[in-house]
Amino acid sequence: MKACNQQIILLHGLGRSPRSMRKLERALKNQGYRVLNAGYPGVSKGYQEILTGLLSTLNQWIDASLPVHFIGHSFGGILIRGLLAESPQWNIGRCVMLGSPNKGTATATYMLNHPVLKYFTPKVTHDLTPDSELIRHLPEPSIETGIIAGDQPSSILVPVTWFYKTATNNAPGDGVVELYNTQCRKMSDFIVLPLHHSFMMWDSQLIEQVIHFLQYARFSHQDE
């Protein structure tokens, strides 16, 4: 099927905006996809409130006669799981998650327990701990799902990185989410790239891998 007959929803990460996904948006449009780079208020609102607002927006934009794919960075991937669970009427194709905390992250737990940081965390941080109700009960995608994780935990530009090692007991990860917590049981493919959580969606190699998965339901593993 030609890309021009397919549509894609992009969902940015927590505390970011659609601007953070624009490089990926441009690349997908150049491939012929119809793209919606969707925004949402991720700091002050709860998960269900964010999800309800997105459902209203997407139901107006999606052409139900065409396949629709989903790409989410970080918390955007968790929103994808909620959207898929509530929208069986869509002609759903594939999805790609970029550093999403599918099993939660100890970073969220650390922030909520910190005497100072807890006052600056977004409302949905409570839903992103490994033992949260949302993480334990939110259905995994039943469609073909590719997951890209990063393994560069350090960046002086990102405050979360400064306490990542303490929060996760120095677990391999991207500076926000541990590698093992990005994975789903039902994922179709998984790849680790040398990227930091906050900047991965700007990486050209990652964008190539996203496009490859949308086309073939697998990543381009160089050692194959």
C-alpha positions in Angstrom: 0.0 0.0 0.0 1.3 3.4 -0.9 2.2 5.9 1.8 -0.2 8.5 0.4 -3.0 6.1 1.3 -2.0 6.0 4.9 -2.1 8.4 7.8 0.1 8.8 10.9 -0.6 10.3 14.4 2.5 11.7 16.2 2.4 12.1 19.9 5.2 14.0 21.8 6.5 13.3 25.2 5.6 14.7 28.6 6.4 18.4 29.0 7.2 18.7 25.3 5.1 20.0 22.4 4.5 19.1 18.8 7.5 21.1 17.9 9.7 18.3 19.3 8.3 16.0 16.6 8.6 18.3 13.6 11.7 16.7 12.1 10.0 13.3 12.2 6.8 14.9 10.8 8.7 16.4 7.9 10.4 13.1 7.1 7.1 11.2 7.1 5.3 13.8 4.9 8.2 13.5 2.5 7.5 9.8 2.3 3.9 10.6 1.3 2.1 10.0 4.6 -0.8 12.2 5.8 0.4 13.3 9.3 -1.2 14.8 12.3 1.4 16.0 14.8 -1.0 16.2 17.8 -0.5 18.2 20.9 -1.9 17.8 24.4 -1.6 19.6 27.8 0.6 17.2 29.6 1.7 19.1 32.7 -1.5 20.0 34.6 -4.0 17.4 33.5 -4.5 13.7 34.4 -4.2 10.8 32.1 -7.8 10.2 31.4 -8.5 13.9 30.8 -5.6 14.1 28.3 -6.8 10.9 26.6 -10.4 12.2 26.3 -9.2 15.4 24.7 -7.0 13.5 22.2 -9.9 11.1 21.2 -12.0 14.1 20.4 -9.3 15.6 18.2 -8.4 12.4 16.4 -12.0 11.3 15.7 -12.4 14.6 13.8 -9.1 14.1 11.8 -8.8 10.4 11.1 -10.2 9.1 7.8 -11.7 5.8 9.0 -11.3 4.3 5.5 -7.5 4.5 5.5 -5.0 2.8 7.8 -3.7 4.9 10.6 -0.3 4.4 12.3 0.9 5.8 15.6 4.3 7.0 16.7 4.8 8.2 20.3 7.8 9.5 22.1 8.0 8.7 25.9 4.6 9.3 27.5 3.2 9.6 24.0 3.6 5.8 23.7 1.5 5.3 26.8 -1.2 7.5 25.3 -1.1 5.4 22.2 -2.0 2.3 24.3 -5.0 4.2 25.7 -6.1 5.4 22.3 -6.0 1.9 20.8 -7.9 0.4 23.7 -10.7 2.9 23.3 -11.0 3.2 19.5 -11.6 -0.2 17.8 -13.5 1.7 15.0 -10.3 3.0 13.5 -8.5 1.1 10.7 -5.4 0.7 12.8 -2.1 -0.2 11.2 1.2 -0.2 13.1 2.8 1.7 16.0 6.3 2.7 17.0 7.2 3.8 20.5 10.3 5.8 21.3 11.7 5.4 24.8 8.2 4.9 26.2 8.0 3.7 29.9 5.7 0.8 29.1 6.5 -0.8 32.5 6.8 2.5 34.2 10.1 3.9 35.4 11.9 4.2 38.7 12.7 7.8 37.8 9.0 8.7 38.3 9.0 7.0 41.7 12.2 8.8 42.7 10.8 12.2 41.7 7.6 11.7 43.6 9.5 10.7 46.8 12.0 13.5 46.6 11.4 16.4 49.1 11.8 19.1 46.4 11.2 17.4 43.1 7.8 16.2 44.0 6.5 19.7 43.9 7.5 20.1 40.2 6.3 16.9 38.7 3.5 16.7 36.2 0.2 15.3 37.4 0.5 12.1 35.4 3.9 11.3 37.0 1.9 9.2 39.5 0.7 7.0 36.6 4.2 6.3 35.4 5.7 4.5 38.4 6.2 0.7 37.8 3.5 -0.1 40.4 0.8 2.4 39.2 -2.7 1.3 38.4 -2.4 2.6 34.9 0.8 0.7 34.1 -0.5 -2.5 35.6 -3.9 -2.5 33.8 -3.5 -0.6 30.6 -3.7 -3.0 27.6 -0.7 -3.5 25.5 -1.1 -2.8 21.7 -2.5 -5.9 19.9 -1.1 -4.5 16.6 2.4 -4.8 15.2 4.5 -2.7 17.5 8.1 -1.6 17.2 10.0 -0.2 20.2 13.2 1.9 20.0 15.1 2.5 23.2 18.2 4.6 23.9 21.2 3.6 26.0 22.9 7.0 26.6 22.0 7.9 30.2 24.0 11.2 30.6 23.3 14.7 29.5 24.2 17.9 31.3 21.3 19.6 29.6 18.6 17.5 31.1 18.1 17.8 34.9 16.4 14.3 35.2 19.7 12.8 34.0 21.5 14.1 37.0 19.7 11.7 39.3 18.9 8.9 36.9 21.7 6.6 38.2 20.5 7.0 41.8 16.8 6.6 40.9 17.4 3.4 38.9 20.3 1.8 40.7 22.4 2.6 37.6 20.2 0.5 35.3 21.0 0.6 31.6 18.8 3.2 29.9 18.4 6.5 28.2 18.7 8.8 31.2 14.9 8.7 32.0 13.6 5.2 31.3 15.4 1.9 31.9 15.9 -0.3 28.8 13.8 -3.2 30.2 11.0 -0.9 31.1 10.5 0.3 27.5 9.5 -3.2 26.3 6.1 -4.8 25.8 5.4 -8.5 25.9 3.7 -8.4 22.5 6.2 -6.2 20.7 7.0 -7.2 17.1 10.6 -5.8 17.2 13.0 -4.0 19.5 16.1 -2.1 18.8 18.5 -0.1 21.0 20.3 3.0 19.5 23.0 5.2 21.1 20.6 8.0 22.0 19.5 10.0 25.0 15.8 10.0 25.9 15.2 13.8 25.4 16.7 14.1 22.0 16.2 10.7 20.3 13.3 11.8 18.1 15.6 14.2 16.3 18.1 11.5 15.2 18.3 10.7 11.5 19.0 7.0 12.1 16.0 6.7 14.4 13.8 8.3 11.8 15.0 5.9 9.2 14.2 3.0 11.5 10.7 4.4 12.2 10.0 4.5 8.4 11.4 1.0 7.9 9.2 -0.4 10.6 6.1 1.3 9.1 6.9 -0.3 5.8 8.0 -3.8 6.9 6.9 -4.3 10.5 10.5 -4.8 11.6 13.6 -2.6 12.1 16.7 -2.7 9.9 19.1 -4.6 12.1 22.6 -3.9 10.6 24.0 -7.3 11.8 21.4 -9.4 9.9 
